[in-house]
């Protein structure tokens, strides 16, 4: 059985500093879905909490995440860390 350090190194993670952004940046399908929902939520003034719960409950790409983790993606989106490329 591999250690946590070995598993982390195999995944390419050195620290947890940017862990909240990594999933959404690495999965293009999840990123596309997130950006679509984030833009719609922003236009309609829907709260991050409601939008995060919507993503978690309705998209298989987000089911493994806690909605609070998804809420952090909205903060990153507003600060410009997650942009539509």
N, C-alpha and C positions, 0 to 999 in steps of 0.2 A: 504494500500500500504506500502510495506516495505521500509526502508531507504537504502541508499547506503551502510552504515556500516553494516546493517543486511544482505544485499545481499552478501557483500564481506565476511562476517564471515561464511555464509552458504556455500559459494564456497570454503572456506578454505584459503582465501588470507588474510594475515595480512598487507602486504605492497606491493607496486608495484615494489619493488626492483628487483625481478626476473620474472616479468610479461612477458618479451619478450621471455623467455625460457619455460614457463609453458605449453603452448598449445602443442608444439612439443614434450615435454617430457611425457605428459599425454595421448596423442592419439597414440597408437601403429601403426595404419595404416598410419597416416600422417607421423610419424617418419620414417617408413620403406620407404615410397615414397621419403621423403626428403633426406634420406641417400643415396638412389640409385642415385637420380639426383645430389646431391652434389658431390658424388664420380665421376660421369661421367663428370660433369662440371670441376672438378679439373684436371682430366686426359686430357681433351680436351682444357684446358685453356679458358673456357667460363666464361665471367664475372658474378659476383654475381647478378647484375641487370637483365641481360638477363635470367639467371636461375630462379630468383625470379618471374619475369613476366611470364615465362613458367609455373611454378608451379601454380601461381594464375589463369591463364587463362585456364589451361588444367585439373586441379584436383579439384573436388568438395570440398575436405578437406581443400583447401587453398583459396577458393573463397571469404570467409568472411574476409580475411586479406588483408591489404594493402601490396603491393609488397615491400615497405620499411621495414615493419615488418619482412617479409620473408628474406630480405637481412641481417637483424641482426642475423637470424639463421645461415647464412653462416659464419659470424664472430664467433659466438659461436662454430660452428663446427670446424673451424680452430684452435681455442684456446683450444679445447679439452673438452668443456662443453657438447657437444652433441656427444656421441660416440656410435658406433655399439656394443651392448651388446650381 
